[in-house]
Amino acid sequence: MLGAVLLFALTAASLANDILAAAIAFLVGGLYTLASASSYLYTTRRGKFAVWAEELPELTGEEKLLDLGCGRGAVLLLAARRLDRGSATGVDLWRSKGRSGNGQAATRANAEAEGVSERVELVTGDMRELPFDDASYDVVVSALAVHDIADPEGRERAIREAHRVLRPGGLLLIADFHHIPAYEDTLRALGVVDVHRRDLGWRYWYGGPWFRTWMLRARKP
């Protein structure tokens, strides 16, 4: 937002000095920056929650759900509110770099504030080597986490691990803005045929359509 304010100030200064070309350029830049910042702010505060709320209504309330790279618990706690007879497990390495306030204590505090702490378990672990048994979960979700793994082999391992801990017939939901086709290829190589991806639209843009988010939805055979 500060960048937009600066550009609008430069627009006004250019107009005051009769530099029309510069004023137009600064105005366009300011409008672009304002729109991008507004998109990012909406997505982080409201949009992503609205999208995930629409992805989870098929939960019956009895499922065991796993959130890969749960962070501060945005999706984990949204799901936990629906699991009055089930449970939600969040796994993360709790790295704070690039994520303000990321940590297990913060996530636990958020769960308590939402009144779902008794349904939530937090585990320190790497999604490339999950500390859970095969077919342990009815639902596995992940929101903008798998792409943080730097190498393609690591991301493939994470998708394979998600598939491994999912029970037959279980649901996998992965939202990400990078590598979704590769995730889909990995699942199809594992024999998953019920797999689809779709653009989640403007509510999940991180600044604009160049940072659009996709949802991969799959059912384990």
N, C-alpha and C positions, 0 to 999 in steps of 0.2 A: 504493500500500500504506500509506503514512503517513496518508493520509486515512482509511482504514478503521480504523487503530489509534486515531486521534483520536476517531472516532465511537464505537468500542467503549469508550474511556475515558469519554466523556460518558455512555454507557449505564450504566456502573458508577456514575458519580457521581449520576446521576438516580435509580437504584435505591436508593443509599445515603441519598438525601434523600426517598425515598418519592414521587417524581414519576413515576408509572407511565406516563402518556401520553408524556412526553418520552423516557423510557427506551425505549419501544417504537419511537418515531420514530427515535431515534438507532441502535437495533439494526437496524432495517430499512435505514436509510441505510448503516450499516457493512457489512451483508451484501451490499447492492447494489454498493457501491464495491469490496469485496473480489472479488466475482464478475467485475466489469468489468475490474479490474486483472489478474486471473488469466487472463481471456480474452485480453487484449492481450499479456501476457507469453508465453502459450503460442503464439499466432499468430506472433509475431515470432521466437521461438526454435526452434519445431518445426513448427507447423501449416502455414505457407506452404510450407515445404520438402517436407513430405509430400504436399501437394496437387500441387505442380509435378512431383514425382517420378512421380506417376500420370499426368500430362499428356504426359510426354515419352518413354515407353517405345517408341513407334512409330518413333523415330529409328533409322536403320540404322547410324549412325556415320560416314556419308560426306557428310552435309549441310553446307551453308554456312548458318549461323544468324545472325540479327541480333537483338539485344536493344535495344529503344528505351527510353532512360532507365534504363540499366543500374545506375546508382548504384554501390554497393560490390560488385555482382556476384553477388547471391544466386541469381538464376535463370541468369544468364550462365554461371557456373562449374558449376552443377548440370548444365546442358546440355553444357558443354565436356567434362565427364568421360565423356559418352556418345559424343563425336565423335572417336574415336580415328583416323579417317581423314578427318575433316572439319575445320571451323573455326568459331569463334564470335566475332562482332564485337559489341562493346558501344559504343553511342553515347550521349553525355550532354553536358550543358553544365557538369556538375560544380559546381553551385551548392550551397553548404554550408548555406544558410538552411533551417532546419527539418529538417536531416539531419546529425546528428553524424558527423563523420569522412568525409563524402562528398568524394571527390576521386580523380583518376585514379591518383595514387601509391598510395592505399589499395587501390584495386581491383587494381592490378598486384601489390601485395604479397599480396593474397588469392589471386590466380591462382597465384603462385609457391608459396604455402603449400599449395595444393591440387594442385600438380604438373601444372598444365595451361597454364602460361604460354606454351608454344610453340604452342598451339592458339588462343590468345586475342589479338585485336587490339582496342585501345581507341582510339576516335576522338572528338575533340571536335566536336560538331555539334548542330544543332537538328533535332528530329524533324519540324518543319514544313517543312524544306528539306534533305532528306538528301543528303549528298555522295556518293551511289552511283548507278551506272547502273541503268537499267530492268532488271527481271528478274534481279537480281544474287544473290538469296538463295532457298534452298529453304524456309526457315522464318523467320518473323518473330514475335518474342514481345515482350510488354511487361507489366510488373507494377506497377500502381499508379503510373503515370507520366503517361499522357495527360491525366488529370484536372487535373494541375498547370498545364496551359495555361489561362489565365484566360478567354479568349473562345471562344465556340462556333465562330467561323470558324477560329481557330487549331487547335482540336481536330479539326475536319473536315479541314483541310489535313494534319494528322499522319496521320489514317487514310488519306487519299488517297495520301500518300507511302509508307506501309506497303504499300499495294496496288501502287503503282508499282514498288517495288523487289523485289516478290515474283514469282517465276517462275510461269508457268502451271502449275496443279496444285499449287502450293506451299501451305503451311499457315500460317495466321495465328492466333495465340493472344494474346488481350488480357484480362488480369485487372484489374478496376477496381471501385470501389464507387460511382462516379458516372458518368452519361452513357452507359452501355452501350447503351440503346435508340437513342440518337443515333448511336453508332458503327455499329450494325447498319443503320440507315437509310442512312448514307453508303455502306456496302458494297453494299447492295442497289441503290442508285442507280447504282453503278459496274458493275452487272450480275452481282454475286456472288449466286448463289441457294443455294449450299451454306453457309449461315451459321446458327449456333445459339448461344443463350446459356443458361446455367444457373447456379443458385445453388451456390456452392462449399461451403456448409455451415459448421458451427460451427468447423471448424479454421482458417477464414480470417476469423473475426470479429475486428474491431479494437475489442474492448471489449464487444460484444454484438450481437444481431441487427439493431440499428439501423445498424450499420456492417458489414453483410455484404458480401462480395465476390462478384462475378459473373465468369464466364469467357465470353468471346466466342470461338467457334471457327469458322473459315471456310476454305474452299478456293477459291483463285482459279481461275476457269474456264480 
